[in-house]
Every structure is written in structure tokens, then in C-alpha cells.
């Protein structure tokens, strides 16, 4: 009974050590943030275009038709890779900008800022889980520890095998 306890104790320690070394070597739950996302780029471009248009219109109110055409082209180009809802909101803003340029009263600033806020919400609000990379499914983080875990498993199997081979066999007739 004493040998069986030692064998089981050895087996338990081998498995615990193996698990520790293997999971450490595999890099379980090791996440790294991914670089800048496309959503952040669209948000930055659209915000810059809207800010530029508003500043140019304030500085040069007489050339509002030329500024409207430039802003319409830039905004449409910036939103080209965005979601369908973003493209629709930018299209509505472009129509409002062009209508304001053709109107003698100028741009309806209240509608411009409302459309701008909608575009800001659609383009700059992240959706879904954050993007990460380099986690445990990305491959081996530390091959040496992973190899050490495999060596411990092999050594444990050898120790248990030798222990079981060298034990004394008592038959029922002898006892």
C-alpha cells in the first residue's frame, strides 16, 4: 500500500508540474492590443474634413459654393470605407451643405451640427469587442518551457513505469 501511495503521489506531482510548465510555455491568456483600427482612421478623417470646412466657411463666406464642393468630395471620400449607415449620414450632410451653398440664406447651422453629431456617433463610436492579437491561440510563447513540460511528462511516465515494473508481486497462494 505504501508503494501505491508513493506512485500516486509521484504521478500527481508530475502532472501538476507538467501542467504548470506547459501552460506557462504556451502563453495562455496573453493578449496584446492591435494597432490603429480602420474605425479610428475614418473618425479622424471625417472630423478633420468637417472642422476644415467649418473653419474655411467662417473665414471665406463669399466662396461657399467652392468650399461646399470641396467638402462634399472630401467627406464622400472619407466615408467610402465606412458602414452603410455612415455613408447615408454623410450623403445627407453633403446634400445639406450643397443646398446651403446654393441658398441665399446660407447653411442651416443647426442642421449641419445635428448631421455632424450623427456622423461623429456613427464613425467614432466603437462597436463590438476590442480587437486584440497575440493571444494563446497565436502560437507558442515560450518554446523552452513548453519543451520542459514535455520532458517532465516523459520523465514521469518513465518513473511510473519503472516503479510499477520493480514492485514485488505477491500472489494469493503465497499470502
C-alpha positions, 0 to 999 in steps of 0.5 A: 500500500505504501508503494501505491501511495508513493506512485500516486503521489509521484504521478500527481506531482508530475502532472501538476508540474507538467501542467504548470510548465506547459501552460506557462510555455504556451502563453495562455491568456496573453493578449496584446492590443492591435494597432490603429483600427480602420474605425479610428482612421475614418473618425479622424478623417471625417472630423478633420474634413468637417472642422476644415470646412467649418473653419474655411466657411467662417473665414471665406463666406463669399466662396461657399459654393467652392468650399461646399464642393470641396467638402462634399468630395472630401467627406464622400471620400472619407466615408467610402470605407465606412458602414452603410449607415455612415455613408447615408449620414454623410450623403445627407450632410453633403446634400445639406451643405450643397443646398446651403451653398446654393441658398441665399440664406446660407447653411442651416447651422443647426442642421449641419451640427445635428448631421455632424453629431450623427456622423461623429456617433456613427464613425467614432463610436466603437462597436463590438469587442476590442480587437486584440492579437497575440493571444494563446491561440497565436502560437507558442510563447515560450518554446523552452518551457513548453519543451520542459513540460514535455520532458517532465511528462516523459520523465514521469511516465518513465518513473511510473513505469519503472516503479510499477515494473520493480514492485514485488508481486505477491500472489494469493497462494503465497499470502 
